């Protein structure tokens, strides 16, 4: 799995004026003017992820960046690194069996635009650099050894059957044949020297035992001090935990929040019910009025009255008038005519009133029907329909009263619950918050409590592992941190030394008896005196063999082994530069060269080889290329060496203005190739203060969509 930086957090310090906190994309471009914190971010990442002490070779400023970086692609899932993390990336890779070379961070990080792997070379790289990054760093040590070998043994000298065959005679091997006869005696001398070493070894073992015992006691004090530290940390965590709400309180709070939410929902339902019941109450009031009016209208619609008395009186008046006229009785005629006229007037008015009442009642009934249709959707209305509708609504007043009571009750309960929740939360939350935050605040408090409980449990486990009684804890620091692994190592070392001392004492007694037997007589003095006697007997015979013959043979063998190793490493370097992991990024970045190798430099008197590139026909020294082309080659070597070290897996690149020396035409190509690296699986961080490069990356990064990320520093 590719190693990539998931997220980065760098707290403000030095030139970085604001917190930088990002979830990293595949192409991250950080743009900022001079002294905006760009280089500070690179130095922070170096200190977060890699060993960056004095031995690393990085020249870092005296800042102590705070923050962290989370890296994916390592065993065990995402890993968080900070400046104080103990296991850096190169350490984790080494522990995982990845043979990362010395200075591996220089392959993945380009600081302040310096792409070279060797600042002393114009080409930016030399043989030692290649040997280091191709896991061949032993060559430098071998060269130093070879320089100390006498030239006599470097030109044709060979080893025969137990002797040296030089290309020419030398004083060192003249007596070789004679010395061969003394080999048996020399072997016996070595046995006696071993006995002599056992005596001196005894004193050394005792001194070592004393020194290790001091270290053991110091670590015992460190363990007691560590127990005191853990107790203090536990008190701090326990105090913080006591200030947080208990689980039952949080459960009650969450229950109250849910009740509040349910009550609010019930209140909304009751309001909706009240709206519906208020409409039904309005319909009921209307039906009561409509029934009363309907009955009045139906009473007005009756058959016309017969008016029999008036008709009879009218006939009598006519009869009186007729009879009086026959008898010429004028008053009777007048009275009859008046009576007839009055009766006819009464009959006319009664008929007209009945006709008017009938017409008004019909209009009112039509209006009631239209209003009923509008309210209930049925236009055919009669008294039975109105009564039936009223029966359906007769319980509405009671229901409305009950709903209003429920609304009042629920609203009161809701207010009390909300007030209780708010006042309770304010015991632990020192800021303003709304009802929509209640549940999340409860979960935050629960999470904080769980974290403190987990930390408390972890501290208790660590304390239990130390097995230190409370009364035996040590407040004063012994000056050494507790290291359990080292403590056990020292304990094992003490046991081993104890056994070695016993074994050496027994061996010394046995060898003393053997020396007395070899000397053939009593030996005066102590062990040192009679061992000196044995040394003197063999010194003359062994000195020349040890100093001349053995030295000569050793130099011949070492020189031959070094030459064989150099030839083998030259082949490995050639194969390493010729592999796909190097040639592919070389061609991708340069668009021209597909081969790179070392060849002898005719202009160098030292015979040091030079690095050349080729497109398949001509060869070009890297030192003679333009700055931009040379930086492309060096970037390709970085990618190739990093890929080889990581088992052909892509990783991340931190490029701090790595393209600033390239001309403008080549810059666009290098930016394009950086985007292609992202598409091939690499994660690229490019930090720049160059407006042109920033613009090129912004334009090219759009094609990556949300995989592209742009950060502008203030």
LUMGUTI-972091 format. One record per residue (C-alpha): x, y, z; residue number from 1. Coordinates in Angstrom, 2 decimals. Layout:
<recs>
[[X,Y,Z],NUM]
...
</recs>
This chain:
<recs>
[[0.00,0.00,0.00],1]
[[1.33,3.46,-0.92],2]
[[2.60,5.55,1.98],3]
[[0.85,8.93,2.01],4]
[[0.15,11.76,4.43],5]
[[-3.54,11.72,5.35],6]
[[-3.66,14.93,7.39],7]
[[-1.34,17.65,8.66],8]
[[-1.54,20.09,11.54],9]
[[1.18,22.69,12.17],10]
[[0.59,25.16,14.97],11]
[[1.66,28.78,14.47],12]
[[5.21,29.66,15.46],13]
[[8.11,31.56,13.96],14]
[[7.15,32.78,10.47],15]
[[3.93,30.70,10.41],16]
[[1.31,33.10,11.72],17]
[[-1.82,30.93,11.57],18]
[[-2.75,27.34,12.34],19]
[[-2.31,25.05,9.33],20]
[[-4.74,22.12,9.56],21]
[[-5.60,20.18,6.42],22]
[[-6.82,16.81,5.21],23]
[[-4.23,16.25,2.51],24]
[[-5.13,15.56,-1.11],25]
[[-2.93,13.82,-3.64],26]
[[-1.47,17.12,-4.91],27]
[[-1.07,19.80,-2.25],28]
[[0.30,23.17,-3.33],29]
[[1.26,25.59,-0.55],30]
[[1.84,29.16,-1.72],31]
[[3.21,31.95,0.39],32]
[[5.44,34.96,0.13],33]
[[8.85,35.19,1.77],34]
[[8.77,34.66,5.56],35]
[[5.20,33.34,5.44],36]
[[6.12,29.98,7.00],37]
[[6.66,27.83,3.89],38]
[[10.09,26.52,4.93],39]
[[8.85,26.24,8.51],40]
[[6.18,23.75,7.32],41]
[[8.86,21.67,5.56],42]
[[11.03,21.67,8.69],43]
[[8.01,20.71,10.77],44]
[[7.25,17.75,8.50],45]
[[10.90,16.68,8.63],46]
[[10.86,16.71,12.43],47]
[[7.44,15.00,12.57],48]
[[8.25,12.15,10.16],49]
[[12.03,11.57,10.11],50]
[[15.07,11.51,12.32],51]
[[16.23,15.11,12.01],52]
[[19.03,15.43,14.56],53]
[[22.56,16.60,13.82],54]
[[23.55,13.21,12.43],55]
[[20.79,13.41,9.81],56]
[[22.65,16.16,7.92],57]
[[19.62,18.45,7.78],58]
[[20.34,22.08,8.62],59]
[[17.25,23.12,10.56],60]
[[16.50,26.30,12.42],61]
[[16.10,26.39,16.20],62]
[[12.34,25.97,16.11],63]
[[10.41,23.24,17.88],64]
[[7.31,22.86,15.68],65]
[[4.13,21.74,17.40],66]
[[1.51,19.69,15.63],67]
[[1.27,16.31,13.97],68]
[[1.01,14.41,10.69],69]
[[-1.12,11.27,10.16],70]
[[0.39,8.79,7.68],71]
[[-1.47,5.99,5.88],72]
[[0.06,2.87,4.34],73]
[[1.98,1.63,7.37],74]
[[1.33,-1.65,9.16],75]
[[-1.41,-1.31,11.75],76]
[[-3.39,1.45,10.00],77]
[[-2.97,5.25,10.18],78]
[[-0.09,6.42,12.39],79]
[[0.17,9.86,14.00],80]
[[3.62,11.45,14.10],81]
[[4.79,14.50,16.01],82]
[[8.14,16.08,16.78],83]
[[8.41,14.08,19.98],84]
[[7.29,10.74,18.50],85]
[[9.81,8.00,19.21],86]
[[9.26,5.78,16.17],87]
[[9.87,7.86,13.06],88]
[[9.13,6.69,9.52],89]
[[12.67,5.45,8.80],90]
[[12.65,3.52,12.10],91]
[[9.27,1.94,11.35],92]
[[10.40,0.95,7.86],93]
[[13.56,-0.62,9.25],94]
[[11.58,-2.53,11.88],95]
[[9.19,-3.73,9.16],96]
[[12.11,-5.17,7.17],97]
[[12.31,-2.36,4.59],98]
[[16.01,-1.73,3.86],99]
[[15.87,2.06,3.77],100]
[[19.32,3.58,3.17],101]
[[21.03,6.16,5.34],102]
[[19.60,9.63,4.74],103]
[[16.45,8.21,3.13],104]
[[14.53,11.37,4.02],105]
[[16.62,13.31,1.46],106]
[[15.01,11.26,-1.31],107]
[[11.48,12.27,-0.29],108]
[[12.17,15.87,0.81],109]
[[13.62,18.72,-1.23],110]
[[14.35,21.69,1.02],111]
[[14.80,25.26,-0.21],112]
[[14.94,24.21,-3.88],113]
[[18.06,22.04,-3.48],114]
[[17.53,18.88,-5.55],115]
[[21.17,17.72,-5.40],116]
[[22.13,14.60,-3.48],117]
[[25.77,15.78,-3.22],118]
[[26.37,19.53,-3.02],119]
[[30.09,19.10,-3.74],120]
[[29.40,17.73,-7.23],121]
[[28.07,19.80,-10.10],122]
[[26.19,16.73,-11.27],123]
[[24.52,16.62,-7.85],124]
[[25.44,12.97,-7.20],125]
[[28.56,10.82,-6.84],126]
[[29.44,7.14,-6.53],127]
[[29.23,7.17,-2.74],128]
[[25.73,8.63,-2.94],129]
[[24.62,5.92,-5.35],130]
[[26.15,3.20,-3.21],131]
[[24.35,4.54,-0.18],132]
[[20.92,4.74,-1.83],133]
[[21.40,1.40,-3.57],134]
[[22.21,-0.20,-0.19],135]
[[25.97,-0.38,-0.99],136]
[[27.26,2.00,1.67],137]
[[29.92,-0.46,2.86],138]
[[32.21,0.63,0.01],139]
[[33.49,3.70,1.86],140]
[[34.65,1.60,4.79],141]
[[36.29,-0.87,2.40],142]
[[38.15,1.95,0.62],143]
[[39.50,3.20,3.94],144]
[[40.73,-0.30,4.77],145]
[[42.28,-0.79,1.33],146]
[[44.19,2.49,1.64],147]
[[46.00,1.11,4.70],148]
[[47.20,-2.04,2.85],149]
[[50.82,-2.02,1.69],150]
[[51.16,-1.64,-2.08],151]
[[53.36,-4.76,-2.15],152]
[[50.32,-6.92,-1.59],153]
[[48.11,-5.22,-4.20],154]
[[49.94,-6.28,-7.39],155]
[[49.82,-9.99,-8.14],156]
[[50.37,-11.32,-4.63],157]
[[48.53,-14.62,-4.05],158]
[[47.97,-17.17,-1.33],159]
[[49.23,-20.72,-1.76],160]
[[48.75,-23.80,0.37],161]
[[49.27,-22.22,3.78],162]
[[51.77,-19.58,2.59],163]
[[51.99,-16.33,0.63],164]
[[53.26,-16.25,-2.97],165]
[[54.30,-12.65,-3.70],166]
[[54.94,-11.18,-7.14],167]
[[58.42,-10.28,-5.88],168]
[[60.53,-11.24,-2.87],169]
[[60.13,-9.16,0.26],170]
[[61.66,-9.25,3.68],171]
[[58.31,-9.88,5.27],172]
[[57.92,-13.37,3.75],173]
[[61.54,-14.58,3.34],174]
[[61.29,-16.93,6.29],175]
[[57.88,-18.25,5.34],176]
[[58.89,-21.90,5.03],177]
[[60.71,-21.84,8.37],178]
[[57.80,-20.22,10.06],179]
[[55.50,-22.95,8.79],180]
[[57.39,-25.43,10.97],181]
[[56.52,-23.34,14.02],182]
[[52.77,-23.40,13.36],183]
[[52.18,-26.22,15.84],184]
[[54.08,-24.38,18.56],185]
[[52.17,-21.22,17.70],186]
[[48.89,-23.06,18.11],187]
[[49.97,-24.21,21.57],188]
[[50.95,-20.63,22.36],189]
[[47.50,-19.40,21.36],190]
[[46.00,-21.93,23.74],191]
[[48.18,-20.58,26.55],192]
[[47.37,-16.98,25.57],193]
[[43.73,-17.91,25.82],194]
[[44.44,-19.05,29.37],195]
[[46.27,-15.79,30.02],196]
[[43.29,-13.82,28.62],197]
[[40.97,-15.69,30.94],198]
[[42.84,-14.25,33.96],199]
[[42.75,-10.72,32.64],200]
[[39.19,-11.31,31.54],201]
[[38.22,-12.06,35.13],202]
[[39.17,-8.55,36.26],203]
[[37.38,-7.11,33.25],204]
[[34.28,-9.14,34.02],205]
[[34.27,-7.90,37.59],206]
[[34.66,-4.28,36.48],207]
[[31.86,-4.78,33.97],208]
[[29.72,-6.38,36.67],209]
[[30.23,-3.36,38.92],210]
[[29.39,-0.94,36.10],211]
[[26.27,-2.86,35.07],212]
[[25.18,-3.09,38.71],213]
[[25.29,0.71,38.93],214]
[[23.15,0.98,35.80],215]
[[20.77,-1.60,37.25],216]
[[20.39,0.38,40.47],217]
[[19.86,3.62,38.53],218]
[[17.05,2.03,36.53],219]
[[15.48,0.71,39.72],220]
[[15.35,4.31,40.97],221]
[[14.00,5.37,37.57],222]
[[11.21,2.80,37.92],223]
[[10.30,4.20,41.35],224]
[[10.33,7.74,39.94],225]
[[8.20,6.62,36.99],226]
[[5.70,5.19,39.47],227]
[[5.56,8.58,41.19],228]
[[5.00,10.30,37.83],229]
[[2.18,7.91,36.90],230]
[[0.53,8.52,40.27],231]
[[0.60,12.27,39.62],232]
[[-0.83,11.82,36.14],233]
[[-3.55,9.57,37.54],234]
[[-4.50,12.16,40.17],235]
[[-4.77,14.79,37.45],236]
[[-6.94,12.58,35.23],237]
[[-9.08,11.48,38.19],238]
[[-9.61,15.11,39.19],239]
[[-10.65,15.98,35.65],240]
[[-12.94,12.94,35.58],241]
[[-14.60,13.98,38.84],242]
[[-15.45,17.34,37.31],243]
[[-17.38,15.62,34.52],244]
[[-20.97,14.34,34.91],245]
[[-21.47,10.70,35.83],246]
[[-22.93,8.15,33.47],247]
[[-26.29,8.21,35.26],248]
[[-26.38,12.01,35.00],249]
[[-25.61,11.84,31.29],250]
[[-28.28,9.16,30.85],251]
[[-30.81,11.35,32.68],252]
[[-29.80,14.33,30.55],253]
[[-30.20,12.39,27.31],254]
[[-33.54,11.04,28.57],255]
[[-34.61,14.61,29.31],256]
[[-33.48,15.71,25.84],257]
[[-35.52,12.94,24.24],258]
[[-38.53,13.80,26.44],259]
[[-38.19,17.44,25.44],260]
[[-38.06,16.47,21.79],261]
[[-41.10,14.17,22.20],262]
[[-43.01,16.85,24.14],263]
[[-42.32,19.40,21.41],264]
[[-43.64,16.94,18.86],265]
[[-46.74,16.25,20.98],266]
[[-47.30,19.98,21.40],267]
[[-47.19,20.47,17.65],268]
[[-49.71,17.63,17.21],269]
[[-52.03,19.14,19.85],270]
[[-51.84,22.55,18.13],271]
[[-52.85,20.89,14.87],272]
[[-55.71,19.09,16.68],273]
[[-56.86,22.37,18.24],274]
[[-56.94,24.05,14.84],275]
[[-59.14,21.24,13.52],276]
[[-61.43,21.29,16.57],277]
[[-61.79,25.06,16.40],278]
[[-63.04,24.65,12.84],279]
[[-65.45,21.92,13.99],280]
[[-66.67,24.22,16.80],281]
[[-67.30,26.92,14.23],282]
[[-69.24,24.38,12.12],283]
[[-71.28,23.34,15.18],284]
[[-72.17,26.95,16.01],285]
[[-73.19,27.48,12.41],286]
[[-75.39,24.34,12.38],287]
[[-77.18,25.48,15.56],288]
[[-77.93,28.85,13.97],289]
[[-78.84,27.21,10.67],290]
[[-81.33,24.82,12.37],291]
[[-83.08,27.70,14.09],292]
[[-83.30,29.68,10.88],293]
[[-84.31,26.57,8.91],294]
[[-87.26,25.94,11.26],295]
[[-88.41,29.54,10.90],296]
[[-88.25,29.35,7.12],297]
[[-90.12,26.06,7.00],298]
[[-92.89,27.55,9.21],299]
[[-93.38,30.41,6.76],300]
[[-93.96,28.08,3.84],301]
[[-97.71,27.07,4.40],302]
[[-100.84,26.79,2.11],303]
[[-102.77,30.07,1.70],304]
[[-105.55,30.65,4.32],305]
[[-109.23,30.32,3.18],306]
[[-110.39,33.58,4.97],307]
[[-114.01,32.19,5.31],308]
[[-115.28,34.82,7.83],309]
[[-114.08,37.67,5.65],310]
[[-115.71,36.08,2.61],311]
[[-119.02,35.59,4.47],312]
[[-119.00,39.20,5.70],313]
[[-118.26,40.38,2.19],314]
[[-121.28,38.40,0.90],315]
[[-123.52,39.75,3.65],316]
[[-122.45,43.31,2.83],317]
[[-123.29,42.76,-0.78],318]
[[-126.66,41.24,0.21],319]
[[-127.44,44.18,2.53],320]
[[-126.56,46.65,-0.18],321]
[[-128.72,44.78,-2.72],322]
[[-131.76,44.49,-0.41],323]
[[-131.43,48.11,0.69],324]
[[-131.27,49.16,-2.95],325]
[[-134.41,47.25,-3.72],326]
[[-136.19,49.07,-0.94],327]
[[-134.42,52.35,-1.69],328]
[[-132.93,52.33,1.76],329]
[[-129.90,54.52,1.20],330]
[[-128.16,54.03,4.54],331]
[[-128.44,50.31,4.12],332]
[[-126.92,50.54,0.64],333]
[[-124.04,52.66,1.92],334]
[[-123.44,50.35,4.85],335]
[[-123.48,47.26,2.64],336]
[[-121.10,48.80,0.11],337]
[[-118.66,49.89,2.86],338]
[[-118.75,46.48,4.50],339]
[[-118.09,44.80,1.15],340]
[[-115.17,47.16,0.39],341]
[[-113.54,46.62,3.79],342]
[[-113.80,42.83,3.45],343]
[[-112.31,42.91,-0.05],344]
[[-109.38,45.07,1.22],345]
[[-108.65,42.66,4.07],346]
[[-108.75,39.69,1.74],347]
[[-106.33,41.38,-0.71],348]
[[-103.77,42.27,2.01],349]
[[-103.80,38.80,3.50],350]
[[-103.16,37.21,0.12],351]
[[-100.28,39.62,-0.67],352]
[[-98.54,39.00,2.74],353]
[[-98.70,35.23,2.28],354]
[[-97.10,35.48,-1.16],355]
[[-94.25,37.71,0.20],356]
[[-93.44,35.36,3.13],357]
[[-93.27,32.35,0.84],358]
[[-90.69,34.05,-1.44],359]
[[-88.30,35.17,1.45],360]
[[-88.25,31.72,3.09],361]
[[-87.20,30.02,-0.16],362]
[[-84.28,32.43,-0.62],363]
[[-83.05,31.85,2.96],364]
[[-83.23,28.07,2.52],365]
[[-81.10,28.35,-0.63],366]
[[-78.52,30.37,1.27],367]
[[-78.39,27.74,4.04],368]
[[-77.86,25.03,1.42],369]
[[-75.00,26.93,-0.23],370]
[[-73.29,27.54,3.12],371]
[[-73.67,23.87,4.07],372]
[[-72.18,22.80,0.74],373]
[[-69.22,25.11,1.29],374]
[[-68.61,23.68,4.75],375]
[[-69.48,20.00,4.24],376]
[[-69.45,19.49,0.46],377]
[[-73.14,18.42,0.14],378]
[[-75.69,20.83,-1.33],379]
[[-78.81,18.72,-0.71],380]
[[-79.65,19.82,2.82],381]
[[-82.73,19.37,4.99],382]
[[-83.41,19.37,8.68],383]
[[-82.46,15.68,9.00],384]
[[-79.08,16.36,7.38],385]
[[-78.45,19.31,9.68],386]
[[-79.38,17.29,12.76],387]
[[-77.16,14.36,11.65],388]
[[-74.21,16.72,11.08],389]
[[-74.79,18.29,14.48],390]
[[-74.75,14.84,16.12],391]
[[-71.31,14.24,14.61],392]
[[-70.02,17.51,16.07],393]
[[-71.82,17.52,19.39],394]
[[-68.68,16.31,21.30],395]
[[-66.46,19.03,19.83],396]
[[-66.64,21.52,22.76],397]
[[-65.48,18.87,25.22],398]
[[-62.72,17.71,22.91],399]
[[-61.55,21.28,22.33],400]
[[-61.48,21.92,26.06],401]
[[-59.42,18.76,26.61],402]
[[-56.96,19.67,23.84],403]
[[-56.49,23.17,25.28],404]
[[-55.81,21.61,28.67],405]
[[-53.30,19.21,27.11],406]
[[-51.53,22.08,25.33],407]
[[-51.23,24.02,28.57],408]
[[-49.96,20.95,30.45],409]
[[-47.45,19.88,27.78],410]
[[-46.18,23.44,27.33],411]
[[-45.61,23.77,31.08],412]
[[-43.80,20.42,31.22],413]
[[-41.69,21.36,28.18],414]
[[-40.65,24.65,29.72],415]
[[-39.68,22.95,32.99],416]
[[-37.73,20.23,31.13],417]
[[-35.87,22.73,28.94],418]
[[-35.03,24.89,31.94],419]
[[-33.75,21.84,33.84],420]
[[-31.61,20.64,30.91],421]
[[-30.13,24.09,30.33],422]
[[-29.30,24.68,33.99],423]
[[-27.80,21.20,34.31],424]
[[-25.59,21.54,31.21],425]
[[-24.33,24.93,32.35],426]
[[-22.58,23.16,35.22],427]
[[-20.08,21.72,32.69],428]
[[-20.41,23.88,29.55],429]
[[-19.02,27.40,29.90],430]
[[-20.47,28.90,26.75],431]
[[-23.80,29.79,25.22],432]
[[-25.63,26.97,23.49],433]
[[-29.00,26.23,21.99],434]
[[-31.48,23.40,22.39],435]
[[-30.27,21.91,19.11],436]
[[-26.84,21.36,20.75],437]
[[-28.07,19.53,23.85],438]
[[-27.68,16.00,22.54],439]
[[-24.28,16.64,20.91],440]
[[-23.03,18.30,24.13],441]
[[-24.14,15.25,26.12],442]
[[-22.27,12.98,23.72],443]
[[-19.19,15.21,23.94],444]
[[-19.28,15.00,27.72],445]
[[-19.73,11.23,27.53],446]
[[-16.81,10.94,25.08],447]
[[-14.60,13.06,27.35],448]
[[-15.56,10.88,30.30],449]
[[-14.85,7.66,28.38],450]
[[-11.47,9.01,27.24],451]
[[-10.52,9.93,30.81],452]
[[-11.69,6.52,32.04],453]
[[-9.63,4.82,29.33],454]
[[-6.59,6.94,30.24],455]
[[-7.13,6.17,33.91],456]
[[-7.27,2.45,33.14],457]
[[-4.12,2.70,31.03],458]
[[-2.29,4.52,33.83],459]
[[-3.41,1.88,36.33],460]
[[-2.14,-0.86,34.03],461]
[[1.22,0.87,33.69],462]
[[1.38,1.33,37.45],463]
[[0.55,-2.35,37.99],464]
[[3.31,-3.38,35.61],465]
[[5.86,-1.36,37.59],466]
[[4.98,-3.26,40.80],467]
[[6.05,-0.39,43.06],468]
[[4.35,0.12,46.42],469]
[[3.00,3.59,47.11],470]
[[5.39,4.08,50.01],471]
[[8.36,3.17,47.79],472]
[[7.74,5.76,45.07],473]
[[10.53,8.25,44.43],474]
[[9.81,11.90,43.68],475]
[[13.39,12.89,42.85],476]
[[14.49,11.99,39.32],477]
[[17.64,9.84,39.07],478]
[[18.49,11.53,35.76],479]
[[17.54,8.50,33.67],480]
[[14.13,7.65,32.23],481]
[[12.58,4.29,33.00],482]
[[13.12,1.78,30.19],483]
[[11.61,-1.62,30.90],484]
[[13.28,-3.31,27.95],485]
[[16.71,-1.98,28.94],486]
[[16.07,-2.96,32.57],487]
[[15.46,-6.57,31.58],488]
[[18.48,-6.47,29.30],489]
[[20.65,-5.29,32.20],490]
[[19.20,-7.97,34.46],491]
[[20.04,-10.59,31.87],492]
[[23.48,-9.03,31.48],493]
[[24.09,-9.26,35.24],494]
[[23.08,-12.92,35.28],495]
[[25.34,-13.58,32.32],496]
[[28.27,-11.78,33.98],497]
[[27.75,-13.73,37.19],498]
[[27.89,-16.99,35.27],499]
[[30.91,-15.86,33.23],500]
[[32.79,-14.94,36.39],501]
[[32.11,-18.38,37.88],502]
[[33.10,-20.13,34.63],503]
[[36.25,-18.02,34.23],504]
[[37.39,-18.70,37.78],505]
[[36.98,-22.46,37.20],506]
[[38.75,-22.27,33.84],507]
[[41.65,-20.32,35.35],508]
[[42.28,-23.01,37.94],509]
[[42.30,-25.75,35.27],510]
[[44.60,-23.82,32.95],511]
[[47.03,-23.03,35.77],512]
[[47.57,-26.75,36.34],513]
[[48.13,-27.23,32.59],514]
[[50.73,-24.42,32.43],515]
[[52.67,-25.90,35.36],516]
[[52.71,-29.21,33.51],517]
[[53.94,-27.62,30.24],518]
[[56.73,-25.65,31.94],519]
[[57.91,-28.87,33.52],520]
[[58.58,-27.51,36.93],521]
[[57.28,-25.27,39.68],522]
[[56.37,-21.66,38.83],523]
[[57.18,-18.95,41.31],524]
[[54.80,-16.09,41.97],525]
[[51.19,-15.76,41.09],526]
[[49.28,-16.36,37.86],527]
[[50.63,-13.29,36.12],528]
[[54.27,-14.27,36.75],529]
[[54.05,-17.83,35.44],530]
[[51.94,-16.76,32.46],531]
[[54.68,-14.21,31.63],532]
[[57.18,-17.09,31.64],533]
[[55.07,-18.96,29.08],534]
[[54.88,-15.86,26.90],535]
[[58.66,-15.40,26.93],536]
[[59.23,-19.00,25.79],537]
[[57.17,-18.52,22.69],538]
[[57.75,-14.84,21.94],539]
[[60.80,-15.29,19.72],540]
[[59.19,-18.04,17.63],541]
[[55.83,-16.38,17.22],542]
[[56.71,-12.68,16.89],543]
[[57.87,-12.84,13.26],544]
[[54.99,-15.12,12.31],545]
[[52.44,-12.88,13.94],546]
[[53.81,-9.56,12.79],547]
[[55.02,-10.37,9.28],548]
[[53.49,-13.50,7.85],549]
[[50.06,-13.18,9.37],550]
[[50.01,-9.47,8.54],551]
[[51.03,-10.10,4.94],552]
[[48.52,-12.90,4.44],553]
[[45.79,-10.82,6.00],554]
[[46.51,-7.84,3.76],555]
[[46.50,-10.02,0.64],556]
[[43.19,-11.61,1.56],557]
[[41.60,-8.31,2.53],558]
[[42.78,-6.61,-0.65],559]
[[41.47,-9.44,-2.81],560]
[[38.15,-9.42,-0.97],561]
[[37.85,-5.64,-1.34],562]
[[38.56,-5.78,-5.07],563]
[[36.00,-8.54,-5.52],564]
[[33.47,-6.57,-3.50],565]
[[34.10,-3.43,-5.57],566]
[[33.59,-5.31,-8.82],567]
[[30.40,-6.77,-7.46],568]
[[29.16,-3.37,-6.30],569]
[[30.00,-1.80,-9.65],570]
[[27.75,-4.39,-11.27],571]
[[25.04,-3.70,-8.71],572]
[[25.27,0.06,-9.35],573]
[[25.00,-0.51,-13.08],574]
[[22.01,-2.82,-12.57],575]
[[20.42,-0.39,-10.12],576]
[[20.67,2.53,-12.55],577]
[[19.48,0.35,-15.42],578]
[[16.33,-0.86,-13.64],579]
[[12.82,0.21,-14.59],580]
[[12.29,1.99,-11.25],581]
[[14.97,4.54,-12.27],582]
[[14.68,4.65,-16.07],583]
[[10.89,5.12,-16.12],584]
[[10.74,8.31,-13.97],585]
[[13.86,9.56,-15.81],586]
[[12.05,9.41,-19.15],587]
[[8.77,10.68,-17.67],588]
[[10.40,13.76,-16.15],589]
[[12.87,14.62,-18.93],590]
[[10.78,13.40,-21.86],591]
[[14.05,12.49,-23.57],592]
[[16.55,10.42,-21.61],593]
[[15.85,6.77,-20.87],594]
[[19.28,5.59,-19.67],595]
[[21.63,6.72,-16.90],596]
[[25.00,5.27,-15.88],597]
[[28.51,6.05,-14.64],598]
[[31.49,6.01,-17.00],599]
[[35.12,7.02,-16.68],600]
[[35.75,10.73,-17.03],601]
[[38.65,11.46,-19.42],602]
[[39.07,14.91,-17.92],603]
[[39.57,13.65,-14.37],604]
[[43.10,12.69,-13.33],605]
[[41.73,10.83,-10.33],606]
[[39.85,8.43,-12.55],607]
[[36.58,9.13,-10.72],608]
[[33.64,8.17,-12.95],609]
[[31.07,10.68,-14.09],610]
[[27.28,10.37,-14.30],611]
[[25.87,10.46,-17.84],612]
[[22.40,10.19,-19.40],613]
[[21.45,8.98,-22.84],614]
[[18.45,8.91,-25.15],615]
[[19.73,5.68,-26.69],616]
[[22.33,7.18,-29.07],617]
[[24.42,9.96,-27.52],618]
[[25.59,10.32,-23.94],619]
[[25.52,13.60,-22.02],620]
[[27.29,14.30,-18.70],621]
[[24.75,15.31,-16.08],622]
[[27.13,18.00,-14.82],623]
[[26.97,19.66,-18.27],624]
[[23.17,19.75,-18.50],625]
[[21.22,22.92,-17.91],626]
[[20.05,23.56,-14.37],627]
[[16.46,22.60,-15.15],628]
[[17.41,19.39,-17.01],629]
[[19.87,18.42,-14.28],630]
[[17.20,18.93,-11.63],631]
[[14.84,16.72,-13.63],632]
[[17.46,13.96,-13.63],633]
[[18.08,14.37,-9.88],634]
[[14.35,14.28,-9.18],635]
[[14.06,11.10,-11.25],636]
[[16.89,9.51,-9.24],637]
[[15.11,10.46,-6.02],638]
[[11.90,8.80,-7.20],639]
[[13.70,5.70,-8.44],640]
[[15.81,5.21,-5.30],641]
[[12.80,5.81,-3.04],642]
[[10.68,3.34,-5.03],643]
[[13.44,0.70,-4.86],644]
[[13.83,1.14,-1.11],645]
[[10.05,0.88,-0.57],646]
[[9.60,-2.23,-2.68],647]
[[8.41,-0.45,-5.86],648]
[[5.62,1.28,-3.97],649]
[[4.88,5.01,-4.45],650]
[[5.08,7.33,-1.47],651]
[[4.97,11.09,-0.91],652]
[[7.28,13.90,-2.07],653]
[[7.87,17.19,-0.24],654]
[[9.18,19.68,-2.79],655]
[[10.16,23.10,-1.43],656]
[[10.51,25.32,-4.53],657]
[[12.18,22.42,-6.33],658]
[[11.49,23.93,-9.78],659]
[[12.51,27.52,-9.07],660]
[[15.82,27.25,-10.99],661]
[[14.20,25.88,-14.16],662]
[[13.47,28.23,-17.06],663]
[[9.84,29.15,-17.68],664]
[[9.29,26.75,-20.58],665]
[[10.69,23.81,-18.62],666]
[[8.70,24.74,-15.52],667]
[[5.42,23.96,-17.24],668]
[[6.72,20.56,-18.27],669]
[[7.97,19.78,-14.75],670]
[[4.62,20.80,-13.27],671]
[[2.87,18.54,-15.79],672]
[[5.16,15.67,-14.81],673]
[[4.41,16.31,-11.13],674]
[[0.70,15.92,-11.93],675]
[[1.51,12.70,-13.81],676]
[[3.34,11.46,-10.70],677]
[[0.13,12.02,-8.75],678]
[[-1.83,10.04,-11.31],679]
[[0.68,7.18,-11.03],680]
[[0.09,6.92,-7.27],681]
[[2.54,9.44,-5.73],682]
[[1.43,12.13,-3.31],683]
[[3.14,15.45,-4.04],684]
[[3.47,18.47,-1.73],685]
[[4.86,21.51,-3.53],686]
[[5.64,24.63,-1.50],687]
[[6.49,27.78,-3.42],688]
[[6.67,31.53,-3.24],689]
[[7.01,31.82,-7.02],690]
[[3.86,33.31,-8.61],691]
[[4.51,31.65,-11.96],692]
[[4.95,28.15,-10.54],693]
[[1.92,28.71,-8.30],694]
[[-0.16,29.64,-11.34],695]
[[1.07,26.61,-13.31],696]
[[0.18,24.23,-10.49],697]
[[-3.22,25.85,-10.01],698]
[[-4.06,25.39,-13.69],699]
[[-2.69,21.84,-13.91],700]
[[-4.24,20.73,-10.61],701]
[[-7.80,21.47,-11.77],702]
[[-7.69,18.30,-13.87],703]
[[-7.33,16.28,-10.64],704]
[[-10.60,17.57,-9.21],705]
[[-10.90,17.14,-5.47],706]
[[-7.53,15.35,-5.39],707]
[[-5.92,18.79,-5.81],708]
[[-5.58,21.08,-2.80],709]
[[-4.30,24.65,-2.68],710]
[[-3.14,26.37,0.52],711]
[[-2.29,30.08,0.57],712]
[[-0.26,31.28,3.56],713]
[[-0.82,34.73,4.96],714]
</recs>
